[in-house]
Amino acid sequence: MASFSASAEDENDVKHTKAAKEPTSYAEQSIYDKPLMERYVLDEIRNLRTDFQALEKRMVTEITDRELDVADKSLNYANVTVTYFFYLIAGAASLIALVGWQSLRDIKTNTKELADQQLSEIAEQYERKFQALERDLKRKTRIIAENNKEIERINEIHNLWLRAQHSQTPEQRMEIYNEILKIRPGDLEALTHKADAAMEMGEYHWALSISNRVLEVDERNANALFQRACAYARLGAEDQAVSDLELAVAESASLREAAREEADFESLHGNERFDALIDSEGHV
C-alpha cells in the first residue's frame, strides 16, 4: 500500500509539471500581450488624427471663403448705395434748377388744394353714408316700436277673448267684443261674434246689420253668412235664410252639423231646401 501511494504522488507531480510547461492559448492572452491588436489600435488613432486635421483644414477654408464673399457683397452694396444717393442728389438739384423755387411753391400749393379737395369729397361721402345709416336706423327703430305696440295689442286682444269665453251672459260678451273693436276696428271675427251675441240677446235686426258689415268686406265669410241666416230665420225670411245657409255650408262643411242643432232654425224645419241641406249626408 505504501508503494502504491508513492507512485500516485509521483504521477500527480508529473501532471502539474506538464501543466506548468504548456503555453497559454492566444484567445486567453491579454489584449496588451497581442502584438497585432496593438498595431491595429495605433493605426486607428493615427487615421483619426489625420481625418481630424483634414476636417479642420476644410472648415477654415470654407469660413474664410464665406467671410470674403460677405465682405465683397457689403462693399458692392455700399458702392451701389452711394452711387444712387449721388444720382438722387444730382436729380433733385437738376429739378430745382429747372422748375425753380417758385414752381416748388406752386406745387406745394396745388398739392395742398388737391389734398383739401380729396378730404372734402371723402368727408361728404361719409356724411352721406352716415345720413343714410341714420335714416335706416330710424326706420328700423320705428318698425320695432310698431311691432312692440302690435304685440301689446295682440296680447290685450287675446286676454279679451279669454274673458269672453268665460263670460256668462251675452251682454258681457258684447261689451268685451266692443273693447276688441276699439283696439282693432273692423275686426271681422269680433264683429261675427258680436252678431252672435246680438242673436242671443234677441236683437235680430242688430245681428243682421252687423253680419251685413262683415259681408261687405268679405262676402264669402262663412260665419257671417251663418249668423245672417239665423237672423233671417228669426225674422221670418225663410228663403233668404236658406240661401245664406247654403252659401255658408258651401264655404265650411262643418256648419251643416251646427245648422241641425241650431235653435234659430226651428222655423225652417219642413222647408224642402233646408231639410235637403241638413240631410244631404244621410242624416234623418
Contacts in CASP RR format, 6 or more apart in sequence:
PFRMAT RR
TARGET T0000
AUTHOR 0000-0000-0000
METHOD contacts of the structure
MODEL  1
MASFSASAEDENDVKHTKAAKEPTSYAEQSIYDKPLMERYVLDEIRNLRT
DFQALEKRMVTEITDRELDVADKSLNYANVTVTYFFYLIAGAASLIALVG
WQSLRDIKTNTKELADQQLSEIAEQYERKFQALERDLKRKTRIIAENNKE
IERINEIHNLWLRAQHSQTPEQRMEIYNEILKIRPGDLEALTHKADAAME
MGEYHWALSISNRVLEVDERNANALFQRACAYARLGAEDQAVSDLELAVA
ESASLREAAREEADFESLHGNERFDALIDSEGHV
26 34 0 8 1.000
31 37 0 8 1.000
31 38 0 8 1.000
32 38 0 8 1.000
96 104 0 8 1.000
99 107 0 8 1.000
153 183 0 8 1.000
153 184 0 8 1.000
156 183 0 8 1.000
157 180 0 8 1.000
157 183 0 8 1.000
157 184 0 8 1.000
160 176 0 8 1.000
160 179 0 8 1.000
160 180 0 8 1.000
160 183 0 8 1.000
161 176 0 8 1.000
161 180 0 8 1.000
163 176 0 8 1.000
164 172 0 8 1.000
164 173 0 8 1.000
164 176 0 8 1.000
164 177 0 8 1.000
164 193 0 8 1.000
167 173 0 8 1.000
167 176 0 8 1.000
170 197 0 8 1.000
170 198 0 8 1.000
170 200 0 8 1.000
170 201 0 8 1.000
171 197 0 8 1.000
171 201 0 8 1.000
173 193 0 8 1.000
173 197 0 8 1.000
174 194 0 8 1.000
174 197 0 8 1.000
174 198 0 8 1.000
174 201 0 8 1.000
177 190 0 8 1.000
177 191 0 8 1.000
177 193 0 8 1.000
177 194 0 8 1.000
177 197 0 8 1.000
178 194 0 8 1.000
180 187 0 8 1.000
180 190 0 8 1.000
181 187 0 8 1.000
181 190 0 8 1.000
181 191 0 8 1.000
181 194 0 8 1.000
184 190 0 8 1.000
186 217 0 8 1.000
188 214 0 8 1.000
188 217 0 8 1.000
188 218 0 8 1.000
188 221 0 8 1.000
188 224 0 8 1.000
189 223 0 8 1.000
191 210 0 8 1.000
191 213 0 8 1.000
191 214 0 8 1.000
191 224 0 8 1.000
192 210 0 8 1.000
192 211 0 8 1.000
192 214 0 8 1.000
192 221 0 8 1.000
192 223 0 8 1.000
192 224 0 8 1.000
192 227 0 8 1.000
194 210 0 8 1.000
195 206 0 8 1.000
195 207 0 8 1.000
195 208 0 8 1.000
195 210 0 8 1.000
195 211 0 8 1.000
195 214 0 8 1.000
195 224 0 8 1.000
195 227 0 8 1.000
195 228 0 8 1.000
195 231 0 8 1.000
196 207 0 8 1.000
196 227 0 8 1.000
198 204 0 8 1.000
198 206 0 8 1.000
198 207 0 8 1.000
198 210 0 8 1.000
199 207 0 8 1.000
199 227 0 8 1.000
199 230 0 8 1.000
199 231 0 8 1.000
199 234 0 8 1.000
199 264 0 8 1.000
202 234 0 8 1.000
204 231 0 8 1.000
204 234 0 8 1.000
204 235 0 8 1.000
205 231 0 8 1.000
205 235 0 8 1.000
207 227 0 8 1.000
207 228 0 8 1.000
207 230 0 8 1.000
207 231 0 8 1.000
208 228 0 8 1.000
208 231 0 8 1.000
208 232 0 8 1.000
208 235 0 8 1.000
210 227 0 8 1.000
211 224 0 8 1.000
211 225 0 8 1.000
211 227 0 8 1.000
211 228 0 8 1.000
211 231 0 8 1.000
212 228 0 8 1.000
214 221 0 8 1.000
214 224 0 8 1.000
215 221 0 8 1.000
215 224 0 8 1.000
215 225 0 8 1.000
215 228 0 8 1.000
218 224 0 8 1.000
220 247 0 8 1.000
220 251 0 8 1.000
221 251 0 8 1.000
222 247 0 8 1.000
222 248 0 8 1.000
222 251 0 8 1.000
222 252 0 8 1.000
222 255 0 8 1.000
223 248 0 8 1.000
223 252 0 8 1.000
225 244 0 8 1.000
225 245 0 8 1.000
225 247 0 8 1.000
225 248 0 8 1.000
225 251 0 8 1.000
226 244 0 8 1.000
226 245 0 8 1.000
226 248 0 8 1.000
226 255 0 8 1.000
226 258 0 8 1.000
226 259 0 8 1.000
228 244 0 8 1.000
229 240 0 8 1.000
229 241 0 8 1.000
229 242 0 8 1.000
229 243 0 8 1.000
229 244 0 8 1.000
229 245 0 8 1.000
229 248 0 8 1.000
229 265 0 8 1.000
230 241 0 8 1.000
230 262 0 8 1.000
230 264 0 8 1.000
230 265 0 8 1.000
231 264 0 8 1.000
232 238 0 8 1.000
232 240 0 8 1.000
232 241 0 8 1.000
232 244 0 8 1.000
233 241 0 8 1.000
233 264 0 8 1.000
233 265 0 8 1.000
233 267 0 8 1.000
233 268 0 8 1.000
234 264 0 8 1.000
234 267 0 8 1.000
236 267 0 8 1.000
238 267 0 8 1.000
238 268 0 8 1.000
238 271 0 8 1.000
238 274 0 8 1.000
241 265 0 8 1.000
241 268 0 8 1.000
242 268 0 8 1.000
242 271 0 8 1.000
242 273 0 8 1.000
242 274 0 8 1.000
242 277 0 8 1.000
245 255 0 8 1.000
245 259 0 8 1.000
245 265 0 8 1.000
245 274 0 8 1.000
245 277 0 8 1.000
246 273 0 8 1.000
246 277 0 8 1.000
248 255 0 8 1.000
249 255 0 8 1.000
249 256 0 8 1.000
249 259 0 8 1.000
249 277 0 8 1.000
256 277 0 8 1.000
256 278 0 8 1.000
256 280 0 8 1.000
256 281 0 8 1.000
259 265 0 8 1.000
259 277 0 8 1.000
259 278 0 8 1.000
260 278 0 8 1.000
260 283 0 8 1.000
265 274 0 8 1.000
268 274 0 8 1.000
269 275 0 8 1.000
END
